[in-house]
Amino acid sequence: PDDPRPADFSRRRQRREETAGDPQRPHSHSRAVGAAEETADPDVLSLEEARPRSAHADVSPSPSPAPGPSAIAARDRRETAVSSSLPEGFECVEVKGDIRTPGEDLRNDVRGSRAITHGSPFTPDTSTKTVQSEEIEISPSMMTADPTSSPGGPPEAWLNASPAEVLVHQELLKARDSSSVLVAVGTNLLQLNHLSVATAMHRLGRTAGAVNRLQVIQDNRFRDLLSRTDRLLPEMSVVGLSNVLWALVKLQFSPVWLPRLISELHEKIKSPDCRSHHLSTVLYALSRMPFASKEAEALRDETVGAVKARVLEFSEALDLTCVVGALAKLEVRDPELFSLLARQATSLGNELDMGELASISWAFARLAFTDRKLFEFTRKALVRRASECSPKDVVQLAWSMARLKEADEEVFKYTITPLVRASIGEFEVRDLSTVAWAYSHAGIRDSDLFGDIGAALLPRVREFTPHDIATVSLAFADSRTPHKGILSALKRRAIELAHTFSPLQLAKSVYGFGVSGITDAKLFHALCDQILERRAAVRPENAVQILAGLQEIEYL
């Protein structure tokens, strides 16, 4: 449930900046993981109960044609080979229905419809995006240049540079805002070599915030820098190329030469100077941009292969976390790779802070993979280091463990519940709806906590989205916890927003309100009218849910 982000990263960033002397790490990674995305009610099957079909399954909502006997036999051989190579304790869990994180409506996944617009900012197609949604993801603040090297390249690369080029590079490194970077670029454009342009791009990506990003990309000096970068691309190493790609993604800008940049990276991604940090940087950038070209897809496949071959080199907790999160965003469903990453994460132990553990847990849950040792370590760490968790970490961990059926009732009741209560006023509506969903889905009954959640949500009903309404109504219904106050308030909000509900949200809401005993003809007329208008998109399991909810209030 695109970014849950913990404040713990600011402390890690500060320590690394002090040792590196170059503050290149933006702050805090927002994890609310926008926290509650749209999720179908998953049924999780272990390998002992079913074959790991989810590792190869099509996640599209539309059914795929039935495979023939030869295809089935070939698939079985592949799955047998994969499952036999996985370590004990790793499972590919099968999720029926959609496998998205809480808060992500089916209609809000615009990754496939977003195209790279050459020479213009990345602009998602918002025609299909009807409600605001967030999803847990790795924050851009986790993806910064390696503090052990310059953004433009290693120190030895400057041995043949002229004194003027060295001075320009030092001026760029001292720049603390985008205006200073642009001033240095404008006065020294012709002295910028391939190392300096990579540094300038990286500094702009790091310093240009959401407020002045548009000012930067519309500045003529930025256009001059793009032209200079285009000319010097062939001279750049994988270090400079990865930082330029990262900067373009941060600035949400796609120059006409972006495909050529990606092709250059593809050729150099396996070079000796490409370290684990650069792989994580490239993967992060790819996870934040659409695959609108064959070059991007080829680079993704090549980078994933390099990560798989070099898993043991990811000894930095931050780099490992970024890789796992990016792979989840890219939906790289490779059980063998994730089993290796789980082993590497467990080996890092306490080097992983709670924010990083929460992000890794989210990534595994998003792809419906679980590893017994990893989640056992995560539960113990949560109990032992509960005070280190931010509210967003708590949301992410609760959702992940519930989704993968790794929830432990004692951990939820005696660790997560006190953490939620201690900072319940700091939670967003989406966060609290996700927590309620996690308890309900894990089958953990805590009527007192649900009462507190209902009371905290009651004054904030106007902030509810259709997703939040569906999640909360269903969670309270499944928990068998009566809280007519919040549900009565929600019905009025549901009537207002009924025309914006997705078929899945309509089904959940009808069932939730019906089972909770909310009898309001106006509410159910509004929801049922929308269901009839969209009946072609209603899945069989949702139809059953709708009928069950209507039957509960004798609406039929």
Disulfide bonds with the S-S distance in Angstrom:
none
